[in-house]
Amino acid sequence: MKEVGSYEAKTHLIELLDDVANGETIVVTKQGKPVAKIVPYQAANMSVDDINQQFERLQKSIPAAGPSIRDMIEEGRRF
């Protein structure tokens, strides 16, 4: 990931867009603090399979804290 200041981004925008078109992500900073991210464009039309895969990855990335809902039901908890 490339990081550039706002002045450099303004003066070299065409070159930065070429880099992004080639798959690079660029973070634009202002006074050393990140303010924007320029990422390659992705079409919003996703297949159901793509959405399911992303959902499954999200589920796997969130650690389970405590008993599952199924465990609580079987144990007889109401809340």
N, CA, C and O atoms as a DFTB+ gen file, in Angstrom:
316 C
 N C O
     1  1       0.846      -1.164       0.000
     2  2       0.000       0.000       0.000
     3  2       0.896       1.233       0.000
     4  3       1.818       1.360       0.806
     5  1       0.602       2.113      -0.908
     6  2       1.396       3.322      -1.077
     7  2       0.733       4.465      -0.303
     8  3      -0.493       4.552      -0.250
     9  1       1.536       5.328       0.288
    10  2       1.036       6.478       1.036
    11  2       1.580       7.756       0.418
    12  3       2.786       7.879       0.201
    13  1       0.689       8.719       0.131
    14  2       1.123       9.990      -0.455
    15  2       0.426      11.138       0.261
    16  3      -0.690      10.996       0.760
    17  1       1.105      12.268       0.299
    18  2       0.523      13.472       0.881
    19  2      -0.498      14.077      -0.059
    20  3      -0.507      13.771      -1.251
    21  1      -1.362      14.937       0.471
    22  2      -2.429      15.529      -0.335
    23  2      -1.880      16.387      -1.473
    24  3      -2.445      16.389      -2.567
    25  1      -0.793      17.114      -1.235
    26  2      -0.215      17.932      -2.300
    27  2       0.306      17.059      -3.433
    28  3       0.079      17.349      -4.607
    29  1       1.010      15.984      -3.071
    30  2       1.523      15.071      -4.088
    31  2       0.371      14.401      -4.839
    32  3       0.447      14.209      -6.053
    33  1      -0.688      14.049      -4.123
    34  2      -1.845      13.429      -4.773
    35  2      -2.467      14.383      -5.783
    36  3      -2.882      13.971      -6.866
    37  1      -2.527      15.663      -5.420
    38  2      -3.121      16.651      -6.318
    39  2      -2.260      16.832      -7.568
    40  3      -2.781      16.912      -8.681
    41  1      -0.962      16.895      -7.385
    42  2      -0.092      17.185      -8.529
    43  2       0.203      15.960      -9.390
    44  3       0.593      16.104     -10.549
    45  1       0.025      14.756      -8.842
    46  2       0.345      13.534      -9.595
    47  2      -0.858      12.597      -9.697
    48  3      -0.700      11.377      -9.714
    49  1      -2.048      13.167      -9.764
    50  2      -3.255      12.348      -9.749
    51  2      -3.303      11.342     -10.898
    52  3      -3.671      10.187     -10.681
    53  1      -2.948      11.742     -12.086
    54  2      -3.006      10.836     -13.240
    55  2      -2.113       9.618     -13.021
    56  3      -2.526       8.490     -13.292
    57  1      -0.893       9.840     -12.533
    58  2       0.013       8.719     -12.275
    59  2      -0.530       7.811     -11.160
    60  3      -0.416       6.588     -11.243
    61  1      -1.113       8.410     -10.127
    62  2      -1.680       7.624      -9.036
    63  2      -2.860       6.780      -9.529
    64  3      -3.013       5.626      -9.128
    65  1      -3.684       7.356     -10.393
    66  2      -4.804       6.602     -10.946
    67  2      -4.317       5.438     -11.807
    68  3      -4.945       4.379     -11.830
    69  1      -3.214       5.626     -12.508
    70  2      -2.627       4.520     -13.276
    71  2      -2.197       3.395     -12.330
    72  3      -2.421       2.218     -12.611
    73  1      -1.580       3.770     -11.210
    74  2      -1.160       2.766     -10.226
    75  2      -2.377       2.004      -9.678
    76  3      -2.341       0.783      -9.529
    77  1      -3.445       2.742      -9.385
    78  2      -4.657       2.118      -8.859
    79  2      -5.270       1.193      -9.906
    80  3      -5.743       0.106      -9.573
    81  1      -5.264       1.613     -11.153
    82  2      -5.794       0.778     -12.234
    83  2      -5.006      -0.522     -12.351
    84  3      -5.541      -1.526     -12.821
    85  1      -3.749      -0.519     -11.931
    86  2      -2.912      -1.718     -11.956
    87  2      -3.023      -2.527     -10.662
    88  3      -2.250      -3.460     -10.448
    89  1      -3.985      -2.172      -9.796
    90  2      -4.253      -2.971      -8.610
    91  2      -3.693      -2.442      -7.308
    92  3      -3.893      -3.067      -6.267
    93  1      -3.003      -1.322      -7.323
    94  2      -2.407      -0.791      -6.093
    95  2      -3.418       0.035      -5.304
    96  3      -4.279       0.692      -5.888
    97  1      -3.314       0.002      -3.982
    98  2      -4.130       0.829      -3.104
    99  2      -3.278       1.980      -2.602
   100  3      -2.123       1.789      -2.222
   101  1      -3.852       3.175      -2.601
   102  2      -3.106       4.370      -2.198
   103  2      -3.845       5.066      -1.064
   104  3      -5.053       5.293      -1.137
   105  1      -3.103       5.400      -0.017
   106  2      -3.655       6.153       1.105
   107  2      -3.173       7.592       0.966
   108  3      -1.976       7.846       0.831
   109  1      -4.119       8.534       1.000
   110  2      -3.790       9.952       0.914
   111  2      -3.787      10.519       2.330
   112  3      -4.729      10.315       3.095
   113  1      -2.720      11.229       2.665
   114  2      -2.598      11.800       4.001
   115  2      -2.649      13.318       3.948
   116  3      -2.333      13.935       2.930
   117  1      -3.050      13.897       5.055
   118  2      -3.041      15.353       5.211
   119  2      -2.372      15.623       6.546
   120  3      -2.875      15.224       7.596
   121  1      -1.254      16.291       6.499
   122  2      -0.438      16.558       7.680
   123  2      -0.075      15.252       8.398
   124  3      -0.079      15.177       9.627
   125  1       0.235      14.234       7.603
   126  2       0.689      12.963       8.136
   127  2      -0.400      12.017       8.615
   128  3      -0.098      10.900       9.036
   129  1      -1.668      12.440       8.562
   130  2      -2.776      11.598       9.020
   131  2      -3.570      11.101       7.813
   132  3      -3.897      11.887       6.924
   133  1      -3.879       9.819       7.774
   134  2      -4.650       9.284       6.652
   135  2      -6.039       9.923       6.580
   136  3      -6.738      10.022       7.588
   137  1      -6.429      10.354       5.381
   138  2      -7.752      10.959       5.199
   139  2      -8.571      10.275       4.108
   140  3      -9.794      10.416       4.082
   141  1      -7.925       9.543       3.214
   142  2      -8.650       8.894       2.129
   143  2      -7.871       7.690       1.639
   144  3      -6.656       7.592       1.808
   145  1      -8.611       6.773       1.024
   146  2      -7.988       5.603       0.432
   147  2      -8.514       5.476      -0.992
   148  3      -9.724       5.501      -1.219
   149  1      -7.608       5.340      -1.940
   150  2      -7.989       5.140      -3.332
   151  2      -7.742       3.668      -3.646
   152  3      -6.612       3.184      -3.570
   153  1      -8.810       2.969      -3.999
   154  2      -8.727       1.530      -4.247
   155  2      -9.223       1.223      -5.656
   156  3      -9.981       2.007      -6.226
   157  1      -8.806       0.095      -6.224
   158  2      -9.306      -0.277      -7.544
   159  2     -10.815      -0.473      -7.518
   160  3     -11.371      -0.957      -6.532
   161  1     -11.460      -0.100      -8.590
   162  2     -12.912      -0.215      -8.712
   163  2     -13.314      -1.673      -8.829
   164  3     -12.678      -2.453      -9.538
   165  1     -14.388      -2.033      -8.118
   166  2     -14.965      -3.369      -8.239
   167  2     -16.444      -3.207      -8.531
   168  3     -17.128      -2.418      -7.880
   169  1     -16.932      -3.942      -9.494
   170  2     -18.349      -3.877      -9.834
   171  2     -19.189      -4.317      -8.638
   172  3     -18.813      -5.239      -7.914
   173  1     -20.307      -3.665      -8.439
   174  2     -21.170      -3.962      -7.305
   175  2     -22.010      -5.214      -7.533
   176  3     -22.567      -5.759      -6.581
   177  1     -22.112      -5.671      -8.757
   178  2     -22.915      -6.858      -9.050
   179  2     -22.148      -8.104      -8.637
   180  3     -21.188      -8.507      -9.293
   181  1     -22.586      -8.701      -7.546
   182  2     -21.941      -9.905      -7.044
   183  2     -22.932     -11.053      -7.152
   184  3     -24.139     -10.865      -7.006
   185  1     -22.414     -12.224      -7.407
   186  2     -23.287     -13.387      -7.460
   187  2     -23.649     -13.810      -6.044
   188  3     -22.997     -13.414      -5.078
   189  1     -24.683     -14.609      -5.935
   190  2     -25.105     -15.117      -4.632
   191  2     -23.983     -15.947      -4.013
   192  3     -23.768     -15.894      -2.801
   193  1     -23.271     -16.706      -4.831
   194  2     -22.158     -17.508      -4.319
   195  2     -21.058     -16.627      -3.737
   196  3     -20.486     -16.952      -2.696
   197  1     -20.755     -15.503      -4.410
   198  2     -19.742     -14.578      -3.893
   199  2     -20.164     -14.006      -2.543
   200  3     -19.353     -13.911      -1.621
   201  1     -21.426     -13.630      -2.432
   202  2     -21.933     -13.074      -1.177
   203  2     -21.873     -14.128      -0.073
   204  3     -21.482     -13.822       1.054
   205  1     -22.258     -15.363      -0.388
   206  2     -22.188     -16.438       0.602
   207  2     -20.758     -16.688       1.062
   208  3     -20.516     -16.903       2.250
   209  1     -19.809     -16.662       0.130
   210  2     -18.403     -16.870       0.491
   211  2     -17.908     -15.764       1.404
   212  3     -17.202     -16.035       2.376
   213  1     -18.268     -14.517       1.107
   214  2     -17.845     -13.413       1.967
   215  2     -18.485     -13.523       3.353
   216  3     -17.838     -13.241       4.361
   217  1     -19.744     -13.929       3.402
   218  2     -20.424     -14.099       4.681
   219  2     -19.772     -15.203       5.508
   220  3     -19.596     -15.052       6.717
   221  1     -19.415     -16.306       4.864
   222  2     -18.751     -17.399       5.571
   223  2     -17.387     -16.968       6.101
   224  3     -17.017     -17.332       7.218
   225  1     -16.628     -16.191       5.307
   226  2     -15.335     -15.681       5.777
   227  2     -15.522     -14.762       6.978
   228  3     -14.735     -14.798       7.923
   229  1     -16.564     -13.940       6.939
   230  2     -16.842     -13.039       8.057
   231  2     -17.186     -13.835       9.307
   232  3     -16.701     -13.521      10.394
   233  1     -18.022     -14.868       9.164
   234  2     -18.381     -15.691      10.307
   235  2     -17.162     -16.351      10.924
   236  3     -17.052     -16.426      12.147
   237  1     -16.248     -16.830      10.096
   238  2     -15.049     -17.493      10.596
   239  2     -14.102     -16.511      11.279
   240  3     -13.339     -16.900      12.164
   241  1     -14.145     -15.238      10.873
   242  2     -13.215     -14.259      11.442
   243  2     -13.674     -13.725      12.794
   244  3     -12.883     -13.120      13.519
   245  1     -14.946     -13.940      13.143
   246  2     -15.463     -13.456      14.420
   247  2     -15.410     -14.603      15.424
   248  3     -16.090     -15.614      15.244
   249  1     -14.606     -14.455      16.481
   250  2     -14.507     -15.544      17.459
   251  2     -15.807     -15.691      18.249
   252  3     -16.455     -14.703      18.594
   253  1     -16.167     -16.916      18.522
   254  2     -17.377     -17.182      19.312
   255  2     -17.075     -16.867      20.775
   256  3     -16.082     -17.340      21.329
   257  1     -17.932     -16.071      21.389
   258  2     -17.757     -15.709      22.801
   259  2     -18.893     -16.329      23.590
   260  3     -20.043     -15.912      23.453
   261  1     -18.591     -17.300      24.397
   262  2     -19.610     -17.935      25.216
   263  2     -20.346     -19.022      24.454
   264  3     -19.957     -19.404      23.350
   265  1     -21.420     -19.513      25.064
   266  2     -22.162     -20.612      24.448
   267  2     -22.934     -20.150      23.215
   268  3     -23.269     -18.974      23.081
   269  1     -23.207     -21.087      22.326
   270  2     -23.973     -20.755      21.128
   271  2     -25.452     -20.648      21.495
   272  3     -25.861     -21.061      22.580
   273  1     -26.235     -20.103      20.602
   274  2     -27.670     -19.993      20.841
   275  2     -28.273     -21.384      21.003
   276  3     -29.127     -21.599      21.864
   277  1     -27.832     -22.324      20.179
   278  2     -28.324     -23.697      20.264
   279  2     -28.034     -24.281      21.644
   280  3     -28.900     -24.926      22.234
   281  1     -26.834     -24.064      22.161
   282  2     -26.476     -24.569      23.494
   283  2     -27.385     -23.980      24.569
   284  3     -27.829     -24.690      25.470
   285  1     -27.660     -22.676      24.470
   286  2     -28.517     -22.035      25.457
   287  2     -29.944     -22.554      25.389
   288  3     -30.589     -22.724      26.424
   289  1     -30.448     -22.808      24.182
   290  2     -31.806     -23.345      24.034
   291  2     -31.886     -24.724      24.667
   292  3     -32.814     -25.032      25.415
   293  1     -30.883     -25.554      24.348
   294  2     -30.888     -26.906      24.893
   295  2     -30.728     -26.929      26.404
   296  3     -31.187     -27.860      27.065
   297  1     -30.080     -25.912      26.951
   298  2     -29.889     -25.806      28.390
   299  2     -31.123     -25.272      29.081
   300  3     -31.248     -25.388      30.300
   301  1     -32.035     -24.689      28.326
   302  2     -33.278     -24.187      28.897
   303  2     -33.235     -22.704      29.249
   304  3     -34.136     -22.224      29.937
   305  1     -32.239     -21.974      28.811
   306  2     -32.179     -20.532      29.098
   307  2     -33.216     -19.800      28.264
   308  3     -33.532     -20.190      27.140
   309  1     -33.733     -18.734      28.845
   310  2     -34.697     -17.928      28.118
   311  2     -34.045     -16.632      27.641
   312  3     -34.460     -16.097      26.612
   313  1     -33.045     -16.107      28.344
   314  2     -32.399     -14.855      27.968
   315  2     -30.905     -14.987      28.033
   316  3     -30.187     -14.029      27.749
